[in-house]
Amino acid sequence: MAKQKFEGCLLGMIVGDAIGLPAEGLHPKRQMQLFGEIKKHRLFFGRGFVSDDTAHAIMTAQALVASGGDPDKFAKELASRLRGWFLSLPPGVGKATAQACMKLLVGVSPEHSGVFSAGNGPAMRAPIIGLFCLHDKTAARLNALIRVSTRITHTDPQAEEGARAIAKATQDSLSARPEGGRGRMPTGPISGYIVHTVEAALAIATQHPDDVRAAVIATVALGGDTDTVAAIVGGILGARLGAEAVPQDWLAGIIEPWWSQERLAKLATQLAEVAQTGTPQRPDNNFWLPTHALLLPIVLFHGFRRLLPPY
C-alpha cells in the first residue's frame, strides 16, 4: 500500500506538470483563445512533456532514498543532483533556483546556496517529503527535511512555511478529506509566489478530493503558474488515492526518454522501504539531457506562438 501511495504521488505530479505546461504563464482568457479548455495534452501534437517540477520531485525522492532520511545526508544528496540537473541546461528555470544552482556549482554549501525569494520552487519538492515522514511520531524530521529542501534554493521564511504546509496537507489527505481551502476557490491567474500557490493548491485539493483528473483540469483553467500548481495538486491527490487513480491516458501521452513508469515504480518501492527501515538504498541515476534537448525547441515554439492570433 505504501508503495502505491509513493507511486501515486510521483505520477500525480508528473501528469499535473505535463497537462499544465502548455498554459504556463498565460492569463485564463488568453489560454482559452489559444487552446480552449485543456483536458488533454496540448504541448506537442497531442503529447506532453515534463518540466522542472517533475525533475525536482524525482530528485527529492532520490535524495531521500540515498540518505535514508537523514537531513544532513539529504542536503548533500539533493545538492549533488541539483548540480547535475542544472548542467543539463533545463529550460524555464526559476530565477532563484537558477541562482542557487550556480552557487552550488562554484562550491557554495547547501546551507548557504539559497537566495532570498518566496517563489514556489520548494513547494514542488514538498509532497514527497510529507509522504516519506508520514509515520514519524513527531514532526522533527519533517521540519528538518523541509528546511533543507527549501533553504538550498529559497531562504525567505514564507517559502519554508509554504513548503511545510504542502507536506502536511499531503499527510493529512491520507487520513481525511483534504482541508485548507474549503469555500475559497481561487480566481486566476495563480502567481509563482508561494503563498498564492499554496492557497490555490489546497483549495483545489479540497474541492476535488477524489478526482485527480478534475483537480488538474480545474487548476490549469485558472492560468498563471499552471504546471507547478497542477503538479502540487496532483502530488497531494496521487498520494491520497494511489497510483491507480492517476489518469492512464495522460500518463501514456507523456514523452519522457529516461523516467519510464517502470523506473518510477522502482523508485516508489525504494521510498516505501527506506521510509520504513531508514536504511539508505542506491536510486537510479538521472539523465536529463535528452528531455531538455527535446523540450527546448518546443518551449521556444510555444513562446513564439503566443504572439500570434487569435487575440
WOLINHU-V909287 format. One record per pair of residues at least 24 apart in sequence whose C-alpha atoms are under 6 Angstrom apart, sorted by the first residue. I is the first residue (numbers start at 1). GAP is how many residues later the second one is. D is the distance in Angstrom with one decimal. If there is no record, write none. Layout:
i = <I & I>
gap = <GAP & GAP>
d = <D & D>
This chain:
i = <2 & 3 & 3 & 3 & 4 & 4 & 5 & 5 & 6 & 7 & 7 & 7 & 8 & 8 & 8 & 8 & 9 & 9 & 9 & 12 & 12 & 12 & 12 & 13 & 13 & 13 & 14 & 16 & 16 & 16 & 16 & 17 & 17 & 17 & 18 & 18 & 18 & 20 & 20 & 20 & 21 & 24 & 24 & 24 & 25 & 25 & 26 & 26 & 27 & 27 & 28 & 28 & 39 & 47 & 47 & 48 & 48 & 48 & 49 & 49 & 53 & 53 & 56 & 57 & 62 & 65 & 65 & 65 & 66 & 66 & 66 & 67 & 68 & 68 & 68 & 68 & 71 & 88 & 90 & 91 & 97 & 100 & 110 & 113 & 114 & 114 & 114 & 114 & 114 & 115 & 115 & 116 & 116 & 116 & 117 & 117 & 118 & 118 & 118 & 118 & 118 & 119 & 119 & 119 & 120 & 120 & 120 & 122 & 122 & 123 & 124 & 126 & 126 & 127 & 127 & 127 & 130 & 130 & 130 & 130 & 131 & 132 & 134 & 170 & 173 & 174 & 178 & 179 & 181 & 182 & 188 & 188 & 189 & 189 & 189 & 190 & 190 & 191 & 191 & 192 & 201>
gap = <270 & 265 & 266 & 269 & 238 & 239 & 234 & 237 & 262 & 236 & 258 & 261 & 230 & 231 & 234 & 235 & 226 & 229 & 230 & 222 & 223 & 226 & 234 & 218 & 221 & 222 & 40 & 200 & 214 & 215 & 218 & 33 & 210 & 214 & 30 & 31 & 32 & 200 & 206 & 207 & 206 & 200 & 201 & 202 & 199 & 200 & 197 & 198 & 162 & 196 & 194 & 195 & 178 & 206 & 207 & 205 & 206 & 207 & 205 & 206 & 71 & 175 & 69 & 68 & 221 & 206 & 215 & 216 & 214 & 215 & 216 & 213 & 206 & 210 & 211 & 212 & 74 & 201 & 202 & 205 & 56 & 53 & 42 & 39 & 37 & 38 & 39 & 40 & 41 & 39 & 40 & 38 & 39 & 40 & 37 & 39 & 38 & 40 & 41 & 75 & 76 & 73 & 74 & 75 & 72 & 73 & 74 & 28 & 41 & 40 & 108 & 37 & 41 & 40 & 43 & 108 & 37 & 38 & 40 & 41 & 40 & 143 & 37 & 66 & 67 & 66 & 28 & 27 & 25 & 24 & 34 & 35 & 33 & 34 & 35 & 34 & 35 & 33 & 34 & 33 & 32>
d = <5.7 & 5.5 & 5.2 & 5.3 & 5.1 & 5.5 & 4.6 & 4.6 & 5.1 & 5.5 & 5.9 & 5.0 & 4.2 & 5.1 & 4.4 & 3.6 & 4.3 & 4.4 & 4.3 & 4.1 & 4.8 & 4.8 & 5.9 & 4.0 & 4.8 & 4.5 & 5.5 & 5.8 & 4.5 & 4.1 & 5.4 & 5.9 & 4.4 & 4.7 & 5.3 & 5.3 & 4.9 & 5.5 & 4.8 & 4.0 & 4.8 & 5.8 & 5.2 & 5.0 & 4.4 & 5.5 & 5.5 & 5.4 & 5.7 & 5.1 & 5.8 & 4.8 & 6.0 & 4.9 & 5.7 & 6.0 & 4.5 & 5.9 & 5.5 & 5.4 & 6.0 & 6.0 & 6.0 & 5.1 & 5.8 & 5.8 & 5.6 & 5.6 & 5.0 & 5.3 & 5.6 & 5.5 & 5.9 & 4.9 & 5.3 & 4.2 & 5.5 & 5.1 & 5.4 & 6.0 & 5.4 & 5.1 & 5.1 & 5.5 & 5.3 & 4.7 & 3.8 & 4.8 & 5.6 & 5.1 & 5.6 & 5.7 & 4.8 & 5.1 & 5.3 & 5.2 & 5.4 & 5.8 & 4.8 & 6.0 & 5.8 & 5.6 & 4.8 & 5.2 & 5.5 & 5.8 & 4.3 & 5.0 & 5.6 & 4.4 & 5.8 & 5.5 & 5.0 & 4.9 & 5.7 & 6.0 & 4.0 & 5.9 & 5.9 & 5.7 & 5.9 & 5.6 & 5.9 & 4.9 & 5.6 & 4.8 & 5.0 & 5.6 & 6.0 & 5.9 & 4.3 & 5.6 & 5.3 & 4.5 & 4.3 & 4.6 & 5.9 & 5.6 & 5.7 & 5.8 & 5.4>
